[in-house]
Amino acid sequence: MRRSEQTAEIPASAEEVFAFLADIANLARWQSGVVRVEQTSPGPMAVGSTAAIERRVMGQRFQADLRVAELVPNRRIVLETDASGMHLEASVAIDPIDPGHCRVTFGMALRATSFFMKAVEPMAAQAAEGDIADSLVRVLEVFAKP
C-alpha cells in the first residue's frame, strides 16, 4: 500500500472548511481529477453514505462507487472506493488553529487489489500525490480572502 499526505493552512474556520468539504456536491470543485459526482444514498453525508464518481487519472476516465468510511464533524472525513483493480482511501483531517484558520491534511492510501495492477501501483500513487497538492490549492482558492 502506498500512502501520501500533504498539509496546508486555510484562512477559514474548521467549521466552514468542514461544511464545504463534507458537501458531496462540492467534491468536483476541490478534489483534483473529479469530473462528476452524484450522491446515491438519501440524506446528508454520514458514515455509509454513497456516491457515484467519475474521475480522470493518468489521462484515463473511470467510474467508481464512493463510500463514506468515517465522518467526525468539523474534524475528519474518510472516503473509500474500489475500482479498476485498485483500492483508494482518501482522508481529510481538519485541525483548528484559531477561530479564522485551520490546518487541512489530505491523505491518500492506494493499494492494488489485482495482480495485473501491481505494476501500475507506483505510477498511480505518484499521480495521487499530484492530486493531493492540486486539491489543497483548490481549497485555498475557495477560501482566499479578497
C-alpha positions as CSV (number, residue, x, y, z in Angstrom):
1,M,0.0,0.0,0.0
2,R,1.3,3.5,-0.9
3,R,0.5,6.4,1.3
4,S,0.9,10.1,0.8
5,E,-0.3,13.2,2.6
6,Q,0.2,17.0,2.5
7,T,-0.9,19.8,4.7
8,A,-1.9,23.5,4.2
9,E,-3.2,26.3,6.4
10,I,-6.6,27.5,5.2
11,P,-7.8,31.1,6.1
12,A,-11.2,29.9,7.4
13,S,-12.6,28.2,10.5
14,A,-12.6,24.5,10.8
15,E,-16.4,24.6,10.7
16,E,-16.6,26.5,7.4
17,V,-14.0,24.2,5.8
18,F,-15.7,21.1,7.0
19,A,-19.1,22.2,5.8
20,F,-17.6,22.8,2.3
21,L,-15.7,19.6,2.2
22,A,-18.4,17.4,3.6
23,D,-20.9,18.5,1.0
24,I,-20.6,15.9,-1.7
25,A,-21.9,18.4,-4.3
26,N,-18.6,20.3,-3.8
27,L,-16.3,17.3,-4.4
28,A,-15.6,18.2,-8.1
29,R,-14.8,21.8,-7.0
30,W,-12.0,20.8,-4.7
31,Q,-10.8,17.2,-5.4
32,S,-8.5,17.1,-8.3
33,G,-9.4,14.7,-11.1
34,V,-13.1,14.5,-10.2
35,V,-15.2,15.1,-13.3
36,R,-18.6,14.3,-11.9
37,V,-20.1,13.1,-8.6
38,E,-23.7,12.2,-7.7
39,Q,-24.8,11.1,-4.2
40,T,-26.6,7.8,-4.5
41,S,-27.8,7.4,-0.9
42,P,-30.5,9.6,0.7
43,G,-30.0,12.3,3.3
44,P,-27.0,14.3,4.4
45,M,-23.5,12.8,4.2
46,A,-22.8,10.3,7.0
47,V,-20.9,7.1,7.6
48,G,-22.2,4.7,5.0
49,S,-23.3,7.4,2.5
50,T,-22.5,6.5,-1.1
51,A,-21.9,8.4,-4.3
52,A,-21.1,7.6,-8.0
53,I,-18.0,9.3,-9.1
54,E,-16.3,9.9,-12.4
55,R,-12.5,10.7,-12.3
56,R,-9.7,11.3,-14.7
57,V,-6.5,9.7,-13.6
58,M,-3.4,9.5,-15.7
59,G,-5.4,10.5,-18.8
60,Q,-8.0,7.8,-18.3
61,R,-11.6,8.3,-17.2
62,F,-13.2,5.8,-14.9
63,Q,-16.3,5.5,-12.8
64,A,-16.5,4.1,-9.3
65,D,-18.7,3.9,-6.3
66,L,-17.6,6.0,-3.3
67,R,-18.4,5.3,0.3
68,V,-18.0,7.5,3.4
69,A,-16.0,5.3,5.8
70,E,-15.5,7.8,8.6
71,L,-17.0,11.2,9.4
72,V,-16.2,13.2,12.5
73,P,-18.0,16.6,12.3
74,N,-15.6,19.5,11.9
75,R,-12.6,17.2,12.1
76,R,-12.3,14.2,9.7
77,I,-13.7,12.7,6.6
78,V,-12.6,9.4,5.0
79,L,-13.8,8.2,1.6
80,E,-13.2,4.8,0.1
81,T,-13.5,3.4,-3.4
82,D,-12.6,0.2,-5.2
83,A,-12.3,0.5,-9.0
84,S,-10.2,-1.0,-11.8
85,G,-8.2,-3.3,-9.5
86,M,-7.3,-0.5,-7.0
87,H,-8.5,0.4,-3.5
88,L,-8.3,4.1,-2.7
89,E,-8.8,5.7,0.7
90,A,-8.9,9.5,0.7
91,S,-8.8,11.2,4.1
92,V,-9.2,14.8,5.1
93,A,-8.2,15.9,8.7
94,I,-9.1,19.4,9.8
95,D,-7.4,20.9,12.8
96,P,-8.4,24.3,14.2
97,I,-5.6,26.8,14.6
98,D,-7.7,29.8,15.7
99,P,-11.3,31.0,15.0
100,G,-10.4,32.1,11.5
101,H,-7.8,29.5,10.4
102,C,-7.4,25.7,10.3
103,R,-4.9,23.2,9.1
104,V,-6.1,20.7,6.5
105,T,-4.2,17.5,5.8
106,F,-5.2,15.5,2.8
107,G,-4.0,11.9,2.6
108,M,-4.4,9.1,0.2
109,A,-3.7,5.4,0.6
110,L,-3.6,3.3,-2.6
111,R,-3.4,-0.4,-2.9
112,A,-3.5,-2.7,-6.0
113,T,-6.2,-5.3,-5.4
114,S,-5.4,-7.4,-8.5
115,F,-2.3,-9.0,-9.8
116,F,-2.4,-7.0,-13.0
117,M,-2.5,-3.7,-11.2
118,K,0.5,-4.3,-9.0
119,A,2.9,-2.9,-11.7
120,V,0.7,0.2,-12.0
121,E,0.5,0.9,-8.3
122,P,3.7,3.1,-8.1
123,M,2.5,5.3,-11.1
124,A,-1.0,5.6,-9.6
125,A,0.5,6.6,-6.3
126,Q,2.6,9.3,-7.9
127,A,-0.4,10.6,-9.7
128,A,-2.3,10.7,-6.4
129,E,0.4,12.8,-4.8
130,G,-0.1,15.4,-7.6
131,D,-3.8,15.3,-7.0
132,I,-3.3,15.9,-3.3
133,A,-1.2,19.0,-3.9
134,D,-3.7,20.3,-6.5
135,S,-6.7,19.7,-4.2
136,L,-5.1,21.7,-1.5
137,V,-4.6,24.6,-3.9
138,R,-8.2,24.4,-4.9
139,V,-9.4,24.5,-1.3
140,L,-7.1,27.5,-0.6
141,E,-8.6,29.3,-3.6
142,V,-12.2,28.7,-2.4
143,F,-11.4,30.3,1.0
144,A,-9.0,33.0,-0.2
145,K,-10.0,36.4,1.1
146,P,-10.3,39.2,-1.5
